[in-house]
Amino acid sequence: MSQRKKIVFIGGYGRSGSTLLDRVLGHCSESFFSGGEIRHIWREGYGENRLCGCGRPFRECEFWTSVSRRAFGGVDELNVNRLLELKDRVDRWWRIPKLASASPGIRFASDLAGYQDHLRRLYDGIMEESGCEVIIDSTKDPSHGYVLSTMADVELHVVHLVRDSRAVAHSWLRQKYNPGSGTDMNRYSLLKTGLEWDAINTLVGGLKRRATGYAVVHYEDLVADPSTHLARVLDVIGERATLPLDGRVDLEEDHTVAGNPIRFKRGETQLRLDDEWREAMRPASKLAMTSLTLPALARYGFKTSWAS
């Protein structure tokens, strides 16, 4: 029988510091498992055999080999293409109205149950193999959060991580190499980032009514005063842990399946604010992003002057 699972879902828009928060939380307590962006395990792990956070290809990682054996009978027992088709029928942002509906339709409900069964077995395997009681899932995508919110055996806690839209836009414009895939990461236009930053944060906010615990955390506040804001997160999820002193964390090897390249970093790390955008971003780009996201910037408490 499936066990009850406490999952901390870090939601928000990309380049907001979710992988960093995932790993820091994972190293605060031996009962926390830092999983990375678990939604992407089917394609990037089982399908493409990208690097695990430990540095080994997914299919050669002893941890995920053991999890897969517990959950599915082995890493080769999944029909990855069929599973990805099933996931796409239920886990997309435009499916959220159905995920939130009490009557989504017979076909959708059947597809959702099938996909959730795979997630349930995966999370159970992670808990059994790791011995952890809390899984940190920094997937961010709101549709994944809604899928989790409809699982009866999941106790869902949502950390809504928000970063200034202008900092996010600047990060998406920069060229960045991803060791996990061996290629450069995607780059987004200002328009795409602005529209999606606003929409995705709004959708993640909708999970507040569906989660056991929910908190909005600013990336900027988290790195400036990690102890205070990690304590808020721990309070929301009802757990106790050791908080980093002076913003220093010792990042050991873990088994994150996807996320920002910082998941490969080892050793003592000082949490520092990345505010390069303030000096490096062109004034016209600052103005454009401020205009595109002005209401949401104000709603989340950011300064709305484009010259910030």
C-alpha positions in Angstrom: 0.0 0.0 0.0 1.3 3.5 -0.9 2.5 5.5 2.1 1.5 9.1 2.8 4.0 11.5 1.3 5.0 15.0 2.5 6.1 16.9 -0.6 7.5 20.4 -0.6 6.7 21.8 -4.1 8.8 24.8 -5.0 6.7 26.7 -7.6 7.4 29.8 -9.6 9.1 30.9 -12.8 12.5 29.7 -14.1 15.7 31.4 -13.0 14.2 32.3 -9.6 16.6 30.3 -7.5 14.5 27.2 -7.0 17.4 24.7 -7.5 19.4 26.6 -4.8 16.5 26.6 -2.4 15.9 22.9 -3.1 19.5 22.0 -2.3 19.8 24.2 0.7 16.7 22.7 2.2 17.9 19.2 1.4 21.1 19.8 3.4 19.2 21.3 6.4 18.0 17.9 7.6 18.7 14.2 7.1 15.0 13.7 6.7 14.8 15.9 3.6 15.5 14.6 0.2 16.6 17.1 -2.5 15.0 15.8 -5.7 15.4 18.7 -8.1 12.8 19.1 -10.9 11.2 15.7 -10.5 8.6 16.3 -13.2 11.4 16.1 -15.8 12.7 12.7 -14.6 10.8 10.8 -17.3 12.3 12.6 -20.3 15.7 13.8 -19.0 16.4 10.8 -16.7 14.8 7.7 -18.1 14.6 8.9 -21.7 17.8 11.0 -22.3 20.0 9.6 -19.5 21.2 13.1 -18.5 23.5 13.5 -15.6 22.2 13.1 -12.0 23.3 15.7 -9.5 25.9 13.2 -8.3 27.6 13.6 -11.7 26.8 10.1 -13.1 24.5 9.4 -16.0 21.0 8.8 -14.6 20.9 5.1 -15.6 24.3 4.5 -14.0 23.4 6.2 -10.7 23.1 3.6 -7.9 20.5 5.6 -6.1 18.1 6.0 -9.1 18.8 2.4 -10.2 17.6 1.2 -6.8 14.6 3.6 -6.8 13.6 2.4 -10.2 13.8 -1.2 -9.1 11.6 -0.5 -6.1 9.1 1.6 -8.1 8.9 -0.1 -11.5 11.0 -3.2 -11.5 14.0 -1.5 -13.1 15.1 1.5 -15.2 14.3 -0.4 -18.4 10.8 -1.4 -17.4 9.1 2.0 -18.3 7.7 2.7 -21.7 9.1 6.2 -21.7 7.4 7.5 -24.9 4.0 6.2 -23.8 4.4 7.7 -20.3 5.4 11.1 -21.8 2.3 11.1 -24.0 0.2 10.3 -20.9 1.9 13.1 -18.9 1.2 15.6 -21.7 -2.5 14.8 -21.7 -2.8 15.9 -18.1 0.3 17.9 -17.0 0.2 21.1 -19.0 -0.6 24.6 -17.8 -3.7 24.8 -20.1 -5.0 21.6 -18.3 -5.1 23.4 -15.0 -8.9 24.2 -15.2 -9.6 20.5 -15.6 -7.1 19.6 -12.8 -8.9 22.1 -10.5 -12.4 20.9 -11.6 -14.5 18.4 -9.5 -15.8 17.0 -12.8 -12.9 16.9 -15.3 -14.5 14.2 -17.5 -14.1 10.4 -17.6 -11.2 10.3 -20.1 -9.2 13.0 -18.4 -9.8 11.4 -15.0 -8.6 8.1 -16.3 -5.4 9.6 -17.8 -4.8 11.5 -14.6 -5.1 8.4 -12.5 -2.7 6.5 -14.7 -0.1 9.3 -14.6 -0.5 9.7 -10.8 0.1 6.0 -10.3 3.6 6.4 -11.9 4.3 9.5 -9.7 3.1 7.7 -6.6 5.3 4.7 -7.2 8.3 7.0 -7.9 7.8 9.0 -4.7 7.4 5.9 -2.7 10.6 4.5 -4.2 12.4 7.7 -3.3 11.3 7.6 0.3 12.1 3.9 0.7 15.5 4.2 -0.8 16.5 7.5 0.8 14.9 6.9 4.2 13.7 10.5 4.1 10.3 11.7 5.2 10.1 14.9 3.2 10.7 15.2 -0.6 11.8 18.6 -2.0 10.5 18.9 -5.6 11.6 22.1 -7.3 9.8 21.4 -10.6 8.2 25.0 -10.5 5.7 24.3 -13.2 2.2 25.0 -11.7 0.5 22.2 -13.6 2.7 19.7 -11.8 1.7 21.3 -8.5 -2.0 20.9 -9.4 -1.4 17.2 -10.3 0.1 16.7 -6.8 -2.7 18.6 -5.2 -5.2 16.0 -6.4 -3.3 13.0 -5.0 -5.0 11.7 -1.9 -1.8 10.3 -0.4 0.2 13.5 -0.8 0.5 16.2 1.9 1.4 19.1 -0.3 3.3 22.2 1.0 3.9 24.9 -1.5 6.8 27.4 -1.4 6.1 30.1 -4.0 9.5 31.5 -4.9 9.3 34.8 -6.6 12.2 36.8 -8.1 12.1 40.3 -9.6 11.0 40.0 -13.2 13.8 42.2 -14.4 16.4 40.0 -12.8 14.7 36.9 -14.3 14.6 38.4 -17.8 18.3 39.3 -17.6 19.2 35.8 -16.6 17.1 34.3 -19.5 19.0 36.6 -21.9 22.4 35.3 -20.9 24.1 32.4 -22.4 24.5 29.6 -19.9 26.0 26.1 -20.2 24.2 23.1 -18.7 26.5 20.2 -17.8 23.5 18.0 -17.3 22.5 18.1 -21.0 26.0 19.1 -22.4 24.4 22.0 -24.3 23.6 25.7 -23.7 20.4 26.4 -21.8 17.4 28.1 -23.6 17.4 31.8 -24.0 14.1 33.8 -23.8 13.0 37.1 -25.2 11.8 39.9 -22.9 8.3 39.5 -24.2 8.1 35.8 -23.5 9.7 36.2 -20.1 7.4 39.0 -19.1 4.2 37.3 -20.1 5.1 33.9 -18.7 6.5 35.4 -15.4 3.2 37.0 -14.7 1.0 34.1 -15.8 3.0 31.3 -14.1 3.3 33.2 -10.8 -0.5 33.8 -10.9 -1.2 30.1 -11.5 1.2 29.0 -8.7 -0.7 31.4 -6.4 -3.8 29.4 -7.1 -2.3 26.5 -5.2 -2.7 28.3 -1.9 -6.2 27.0 -1.5 -5.2 23.5 -2.4 -2.1 23.0 -0.2 -1.7 22.1 3.4 0.9 24.9 3.7 1.8 27.8 1.5 4.2 30.7 1.6 5.5 33.3 -0.8 9.3 33.7 -0.5 11.3 36.4 -2.4 14.6 35.1 -3.8 16.1 38.5 -2.8 15.1 38.1 0.8 16.1 34.4 0.9 19.8 35.1 -0.1 20.0 38.3 2.0 18.7 36.6 5.2 18.5 32.8 4.7 18.0 31.8 8.3 14.9 34.0 8.7 13.3 32.9 5.5 14.3 29.3 5.7 12.7 29.3 9.2 9.5 30.6 7.5 9.6 27.7 5.0 10.2 25.1 7.8 7.3 26.6 9.8 5.0 26.2 6.7 6.0 22.6 6.2 5.9 21.8 10.0 9.5 20.6 10.2 12.6 21.5 12.3 16.1 21.6 10.8 19.5 23.1 11.2 19.7 26.6 9.5 22.8 27.9 7.8 24.9 30.4 9.7 25.9 33.6 8.0 24.5 32.4 4.7 27.0 29.6 4.4 26.0 26.1 3.4 28.1 23.0 2.8 26.7 21.4 -0.4 27.4 17.7 -0.5 26.7 15.2 -3.3 23.0 14.7 -3.9 20.7 13.2 -6.6 18.8 16.0 -8.2 17.3 14.8 -11.5 17.1 18.2 -13.3 17.5 21.9 -12.7 20.0 24.8 -12.8 23.7 23.8 -13.1 24.2 24.8 -9.4 23.0 21.3 -8.6 26.5 20.1 -9.5 28.2 22.4 -7.1 30.1 20.9 -4.1 31.6 22.3 -0.9 31.0 25.4 1.2 28.9 28.0 -0.6 28.1 31.5 0.4 24.6 32.6 -0.5 24.9 35.9 -2.3 22.5 38.1 -4.2 22.8 37.9 -8.0 21.8 41.5 -9.0 24.0 41.9 -12.0 20.9 43.0 -13.9 20.9 46.4 -12.2 24.1 47.5 -13.9 24.3 45.2 -16.9 20.7 45.4 -18.2 20.0 48.1 -20.8 17.7 50.8 -19.6 15.3 50.1 -22.5 15.1 46.4 -21.4 14.5 47.5 -17.8 11.7 49.8 -19.0 10.1 47.1 -21.2 10.1 44.4 -18.4 8.8 46.9 -15.8 5.9 47.8 -18.1 5.1 44.2 -19.0 5.0 43.1 -15.4 4.1 46.3 -13.5 0.9 45.1 -11.7 2.5 41.9 -10.5 5.7 43.6 -9.4 3.6 45.8 -7.2 1.5 42.9 -6.0 4.6 41.0 -4.9 6.1 44.1 -3.2 8.9 44.8 -5.7 10.0 48.4 -6.5 8.2 49.5 -9.7 10.6 52.1 -10.9 12.2 50.9 -14.1 15.5 52.6 -13.1 15.8 50.4 -10.0 
